[in-house]
């Protein structure tokens, strides 16, 4: 299993709608709306990097209300 954190910016005013949609994805473990440079933070768990790539490119960045993302892949968990 692979764990990653994805931070993203959504269109102004769409943060709650975006988070509600993203929370419905089975890969998503946690999600938060933030103040600061990024609007939303999600923790995801997938089987491999290919699944992570599909999640980020198709389900998240593939939507018009997502402006940009940055992904952090966890290399060591306690």
C-alpha positions, -999 to 999 in steps of 0.1 A, spaced: 0 0 0 11 35 -7 0 66 13 1 101 -1 -10 136 8 -25 158 -19 -28 195 -15 -50 214 -40 -65 248 -49 -101 249 -59 -121 277 -76 -131 304 -52 -162 294 -33 -162 257 -44 -140 243 -16 -168 226 3 -183 211 -29 -149 198 -40 -142 183 -7 -176 166 -5 -169 150 -40 -134 140 -31 -145 124 2 -167 100 -18 -136 84 -34 -127 52 -17 -90 60 -18 -95 91 5 -89 85 42 -90 121 55 -97 155 41 -95 191 53 -103 226 41 -74 249 49 -64 285 52 -32 295 34 -16 287 1 -37 256 -5 -74 252 0 -78 214 5 -56 186 19 -64 150 15 -47 118 27 -51 89 3 -42 52 4 -37 33 -29 -21 0 -40 6 15 -61 19 46 -80 -2 38 -110 -34 40 -89 -21 72 -74 -15 87 -108 -50 78 -120 -66 92 -89 -47 125 -92 -49 130 -130 -84 117 -137 -105 121 -105 -89 152 -90 -70 173 -116 -94 162 -143 -122 184 -128 -127 220 -139 -130 233 -103 -95 222 -94 -68 248 -103 -37 229 -92 -24 201 -70 8 190 -53 13 154 -42 35 142 -14 42 104 -13 49 90 21 81 69 23 80 58 59 50 55 83 50 46 120 
